[in-house]
Amino acid sequence: MLSFSDVAAISLIDREVLANRTPGLARIALVSGNYFSMLGVSAAIGRTLTQDDDRIPEAHPVAVVAHRYWESHLGADPNVLAQTLTLNEGIYSIVGVAPRSFTGEWVGRPADIWIPTMQQAQAMPEFPTLLKNSASWLRPFARLAPGVTLAAAQAAIQPVYQDHFRQSWPHPTPQQTQFMARSRLLLRPAGTGYSPQRDLFGQALAILMICAGLVLLVAAANVANLLLARVARDSARWQFVSRSAPAACASCASSLLRACCLRR
């Protein structure tokens, strides 16, 4: 049984883009052709990228723009599909606008423009051979096949990961051999989006919440002790008044009797 029903890839870069004759910095997502279909995202206007857009290097300079980018940089033009974007002197035809609710899979890092990964050399001229020589610049993500657990997929992917090292290092040094033995490919659930900050700060935040809870518990205990002390103090005063009242009444009665006797 296959562990994944689909696998896609993405890489985010920031570049200056000329949109509607106005230059500006934009976050560009280079994505595999099945990116939108795997996430189940359809275009609000036009179409999304497809696998046909991502087969031949630099053959399909097409782009999908984010809904907010369409509004802020392209004037929410209903004829946006007739417009183009300029990236590193390359002209990209806009083929679609993403729905307003979709800004990408990375929580907190919304994309402005999506283009095919096959446009890497044109979008990243400082790395002209990156597409041919390495896939390390891409971040893969996948959808589990029906009935496959995360733990099962984790175990199944390790031999493939190790084989990747053996192909890269056919004659490894002792240090490389130790590195391969220690290396593990970790799968993380991303049903609520990709968030490395969640993994980085999740444990620290949990500890902080526990500490805050303990502080509140101590404060509540102190308040309770103060209330109990106040109740005890008020009770002691009431007992003193209760015990003193009969004596005061007796003394008052005795004085009245003496006064009456003296008048007679």
N, C-alpha and C positions, 0 to 999 in steps of 0.2 A: 504494500500500500504506500502511495506517495504521501509524504508528510505535509506537503503544501499544495493547495489547489492553484495558487498563482504567486508569482514573485515579481516585484517591481523594484525600481531603484531611483534615487534622487540625489542631487547635489545642489546646494544653495550658494550663490555668489552675489555680490553687490557690484553693479556696474552702472555707468552713466548711459542713459537711454534718451534718444530724441523722440519725443511723442508729441504729436500735434504742433511740430516746429519748435517745441520747447524742451531743452535739455534738463535732465534731472536724474538723481540717483534712484535706482530701482533694485529691488531684490528679485533676482532671476532664479528660477528653479529649472535645472536641466533634469528632465524626467524621461523614463522609459515610455515607450508607446502605449503600454497597458496601464499606466499610472491611474488615469481617471476611471477606466473601466473596472479596475480591481477595487477601487474605493467606492464604486457605484455612484459616481458624480457625473451628472449630465450638464450641458451648457445652458445658461439662461438665454443666450443669443448665439446663433451659429452652432458650432460643434466643438468637441474637445479633441485633444491629440489622439492619434491611433497608432497602431504598430506600423502601418504603412508610412507614417511620417518619420519613423525611427529605424530604418533599415540601412540606408546608404549615407555615409558621412557627407555632411553639408549639402545634401540633395533637397532637403525640404526645410527652408527657413520660414517656418510658420510659428505662430504664437497664440496662446490663449491668455487673456488678461483678467486680472481679478476685478470683481464688480466695483470695489471702491476705487481701484486704479482707473477703471473706465469712467467713473464719475468725476474723479479729481483731476485726471490728466487728459482725458479725451472728451470732456464736456458732456458725458452721457449721450453721445451722438448715437441715435438709432441706426445710422448707416456706418457703424464702426467697422463692419467687415470690409468696407472699401478703403480703410485706412491702413497705414503701415507704421512700423517702428524701426528705428535705426540703432543698431548696436555694433560698435566697432566698425563703422562704415558698411556693415551688412544690413540689407533691407529685409525685414520680416513682415510677412502678410499676417494680419490679425484674422484668425479663423473662428474665434469664439470668445465669449465672455462667461466667466465662471459664475455660478449662482452667488447671491449675496452671503449666504450662510457658509460658504466654503472659502477658506483662506489658506488651505494646505493642511498637512498632517502634523506639522511641528507646532506645538502649543507655544504661543508667545513669539513666534517668528513667521509672521504671515508673508506669503509670496505675493509679488506684484504681477509677475509674468512667468508663464511656463513655456519652455521650448524643448525640442527633442534633445536627448543626450548626444545624438549624432552631430549636433551643432557645436560640440565642445571646443574643437580647434578654432572655430570662428569666434565663439564667445569668450574663450580663454586663450588668446594668442600667445601669452607668455608660456603656455604649456602645449606646444603644437602637436606633440606625439603622445599625449597622455591617454587618449582614447585607445590607441593601439597597444600601448605598453603596460597599462595597469588599469585595474578596476577599483583600486583602493580609494579613489576620490569619490566614489559613489557609496551611498548608504542604502543597503538593501532592506526591504521589509516585505513580509509575506502574509498570506492568509492561510490558516491551517485548513487542511483537508477535513471533510466531515468525519467525525469519529476519532480524530487524532488529538491527543492531549499535548500541552506544551512540553511536558516532561518527555513524552515519546519523541516528539520532533527534535528536542534538544539532544537526545541520545543518537538519533538517526543522522543528524547533521555533522557530528564530530568526525567520522571517517572522511567525509567530503572535505571538511576543513583541513584535516591533516594531509590529505592528498594534495591540496592546494600548496602546502609548504613543500612537499616532496617534489612537485613540479617546478617550483621556484628555486629550490635548492637541491638539485640532483646529487650533489656531492657535499653535504653539509659539514661544516666545521663542528668540533665538539660543543662550542657555545650555541651554534644553531640547533644542534640536536637537543640540547637541554631546553632551549626556548620552545621547540616544537612539542616536547614532552609536557611542558607546563601549560601550553596555550590551550584555551578552551573558547569556543564560540558560544556566547551567552545569548539566549533568546529572551526578549522582554515583551510582556503583553502591551498592546498599544490600542486597545479598543477605545480609549478616551483620548487618543493622540499621542504622538511621540514627545516626550519631555525629559531630556537628560537632567534638568534641574530637579525634577521630581525624585530621581534616583540619587542625585548628589546631596540634596538637602532633606530628603524624606526622613531619614533616621535622625538627623539633627533636630528637625522640627518635632518629631515624636518625643524625643528626650526633653525638648523645651516645653512641650505641652504637659508632660508628666511633672516637670519641675513646677510649672505654673499651677497645676492642680494641687501639688503638695503645699505650695505657699498659701493657696486659698483655703486648704483644709486646716492648716495651722492658724490662719487668721480667724476662721470660723470657730475653732476650738477656743481661741482667746476671747472672742466675743461671748461665747457661751459661758466661759468661766466668769467673765465680768457680770453677766446677767445673773448667774447663780449667786455671786457675792452680793449683788444688790438686793436680790430677793432675801438672802439670809440676813442682811443688815436691816431691811424693812421689817422682817419677821421679829428680829430681836427688839426693835423699837416698839412694835405692837405688843409684844409680851411685857415690856417694861410698863407701858401705859396701862395694860390690862391688870397687871399686878398692883400698880400704884393707885388705881381708881378706887377700889374698896376702902383703902386706908384713908384716902383723901375724903371720901364721903363720911367715914366714921368720925374723922377729926372735925369735919364741918358740923355734923350733928351734935357732937359733944360741945362745941363752942356755942351753938344755938341754945342748948339746954342750960349751960352756965349763965348765958345772958338773960334767959327768962327767970332763972332763980334769983339773980341779982336784982331784977326789977321788982320782984315781989318783996 
